[in-house]
Structure formats: C-alpha cells, structure tokens
Amino acid sequence: MVRSNPPPHASKPLIIFWKTPYGRSFLELVYVAADRRGQGLGPQLMRFLETRSRSADFFTSTNESNRHMRYVLEKLGYECSGVIHNLDPGDAELVYVKHLVAGY
Ligand SMILES: CC(C)(COP(=O)(O)OP(=O)(O)OC[C@H]1O[C@@H](n2cnc3c(N)ncnc32)[C@H](O)[C@@H]1OP(=O)(O)O)[C@@H](O)C(=O)NCCC(=O)NCCS
C-alpha cells in the first residue's frame, strides 16, 4: 500500500493504493482537495496509478451516491464489477474494474 495523507483541507491530492489478497490492484480512495476539483487531477491520478498496476486489471470502488466519481470512472473506461451492500447504510458500494491488458 502506498499512502500519502496530508490533511483533507490541504491543496494536495491524497491517494490510498491498496493491493488486495486476490492479487489485484485496488485503489481504495482517491481524494482531491476541494479547491482543486474540476481541474482533471482525479483522472490524472487514476491514469498514473493504472501505469503502476501490478495486475492486468485495476479495481476501485465508490458509493452509489457519488455521481462525480462514477462519471470520472465511466469516462476513464471502467465498468461496474459488483455491488457491496451494508458498508454505508442505504448507499451501496459499487466496485469498478478496468482491464488494462486486452483480453484479460
Ligand atoms: C471524485 C474526484 C476524485 C474527481 O476528481 P476531479 O479532479 O475533481 O475530477 P475532474 O476534474 O475530472 O472532474 C470534472 C468532470 O466531472 C464532472 N462533474 C463535476 N461534478 C460532477 C457531479 N457532481 N456529477 C457528475 N459529474 C460531475 C464535470 O462536468 C467534468 O466533466 P468533463 O471532464 O466531461 O468536463 C474528486 O471530486 C474528489 O476527490 N472527491 C472527494 C473524494 C471522493 O469522492 N473520492 C472518490 C471515492 S473513492
């Protein structure tokens, strides 16, 4: 896991990168400081992390209510890979995957 954790109010992105026991790269959280959103930083961070993936696919997840992140993921070519209920009450966790290698 690579972690960079300035306080949430700082004008720096925060990334948590977690490799799962399944042997797949999984980004648990990408966070862009509120005053830096809408400038394309989130997608840039995602693309950079994809180049560092240790598996041929790259997983992440977000709440069903997070329309902004879901929009970013779909724009980057991610597809929904599953749903986890009961993490946040009334707001399912949608798992997304991007296949980095054709045919994988
Ligand atoms: C989600 C997040 C990572 C996106 O990063 P970002 O750098 O702001 O992303 P962008 O600059 O590409 O966002 C701009 C795009 O999103 C769209 N957008 C902005 N707000 C939106 C919303 N509420 N719903 C849908 N789309 C939205 C814009 O129209 C724009 O689209 P375009 O590129 O086609 O013009 C960032 O908002 C963030 O850190 N949020 C808080 C933490 C979080 O929710 N992380 C994700 C869960 S792990």
The ligand as an ORCA input file, in Angstrom:
! r2SCAN-3c Opt
* xyz 0 1
  C     -14.212     12.377     -7.400
  C     -12.917     13.179     -7.539
  C     -11.711     12.276     -7.269
  C     -12.847     13.694     -9.002
  O     -11.629     14.392     -9.182
  P     -11.584     15.748    -10.026
  O     -10.141     16.113    -10.180
  O     -12.459     16.790     -9.425
  O     -12.203     15.247    -11.425
  P     -12.455     16.122    -12.746
  O     -11.661     17.385    -12.703
  O     -12.207     15.283    -13.947
  O     -13.993     16.406    -12.753
  C     -14.508     17.139    -13.821
  C     -15.563     16.371    -14.607
  O     -16.535     15.838    -13.689
  C     -17.803     16.395    -13.989
  N     -18.522     16.595    -12.737
  C     -18.271     17.519    -11.793
  N     -19.136     17.364    -10.765
  C     -19.945     16.313    -11.089
  C     -21.041     15.676    -10.449
  N     -21.485     16.066     -9.258
  N     -21.618     14.619    -11.076
  C     -21.175     14.185    -12.270
  N     -20.139     14.777    -12.941
  C     -19.529     15.821    -12.348
  C     -17.513     17.690    -14.725
  O     -18.579     18.054    -15.562
  C     -16.284     17.311    -15.532
  O     -16.649     16.595    -16.694
  P     -15.809     16.754    -18.066
  O     -14.397     16.273    -17.759
  O     -16.521     15.854    -19.044
  O     -15.841     18.191    -18.430
  C     -12.912     14.409     -6.587
  O     -14.083     15.144     -6.767
  C     -12.792     14.056     -5.110
  O     -11.679     13.930     -4.577
  N     -13.934     13.910     -4.408
  C     -13.942     13.598     -2.961
  C     -13.415     12.192     -2.646
  C     -14.148     11.144     -3.429
  O     -15.366     11.170     -3.556
  N     -13.344     10.188     -3.977
  C     -13.908      9.109     -4.789
  C     -14.362      7.945     -3.976
  S     -13.043      6.824     -3.701
*
